[in-house]
Amino acid sequence: MSNLMTPSMTPLAQELYEKLMAALPGATVVVNDPDGAHLSAEVAAPQFAGLGRLAQHKLVYAALGDAMRERVHALQLTTRPC
């Protein structure tokens, strides 16, 4: 997995990517937004070391903040330590 920010990335996907990269230094992040409402994200971060999946997801949701509550309809999330 590598960091991907492509010209075809939607503004929402780009916003999520930037929030995750800022909140999780050293992370590898891939965000996909195929239809503008149902996103997926893969995040591998050193901050996840020793944490269970739920704690990892809580860190991601905290990083996404208002975007998660207000603009994201659905997010398929895959996390792992790196």
C-alpha positions in Angstrom: 0.0 0.0 0.0 1.3 3.4 -0.8 0.1 7.0 -0.4 -2.2 7.8 -3.4 -3.6 11.2 -4.2 -4.6 11.1 -7.9 -6.0 13.9 -10.1 -9.2 12.0 -10.2 -9.6 12.0 -6.4 -12.8 13.7 -5.4 -12.6 16.8 -3.2 -14.0 14.8 -0.3 -11.6 11.9 -0.7 -8.7 14.4 -0.9 -9.9 16.1 2.3 -10.0 12.8 4.1 -6.6 11.9 2.8 -5.1 15.2 4.0 -6.7 14.9 7.4 -5.4 11.4 7.9 -1.9 12.3 6.8 -1.8 15.3 9.1 -3.1 13.4 12.1 -1.1 10.2 11.6 2.5 11.1 10.7 4.3 8.3 9.0 1.1 6.7 7.9 0.4 5.1 4.5 -3.1 6.1 3.3 -5.2 5.2 0.3 -8.7 6.8 0.0 -11.2 5.8 -2.7 -14.5 7.5 -3.5 -16.1 5.7 -6.4 -19.5 7.4 -6.3 -19.2 10.5 -4.0 -21.0 8.9 -1.1 -19.5 5.5 -0.3 -15.8 5.8 0.5 -13.1 3.3 1.4 -9.8 4.0 3.2 -6.8 1.8 3.9 -4.6 3.2 6.6 -1.3 1.7 7.9 0.1 3.8 10.7 2.8 3.4 13.4 0.4 4.9 15.9 -1.7 1.7 15.6 1.1 -0.5 17.1 -0.3 -2.5 20.0 -3.8 -1.3 19.5 -6.9 -3.4 18.6 -8.9 -2.8 15.5 -11.6 -0.7 17.4 -8.9 1.6 18.9 -7.3 2.0 15.5 -10.7 2.9 14.0 -11.3 5.4 16.8 -8.1 7.2 15.9 -9.1 7.4 12.3 -12.6 8.7 13.1 -11.0 11.3 15.5 -8.7 12.4 12.7 -11.6 12.8 10.3 -13.6 14.8 12.8 -16.5 16.8 11.3 -16.1 15.3 7.9 -17.1 11.9 9.2 -20.1 13.3 11.0 -21.3 15.7 8.3 -20.2 14.6 4.8 -19.4 10.9 4.7 -22.4 8.6 4.2 -20.4 5.4 4.4 -16.7 4.5 5.0 -15.3 1.1 4.6 -12.2 1.2 6.7 -9.1 -1.1 6.8 -6.4 -0.4 9.3 -3.2 -2.0 10.4 0.1 -1.0 12.1 3.1 -0.4 10.0 
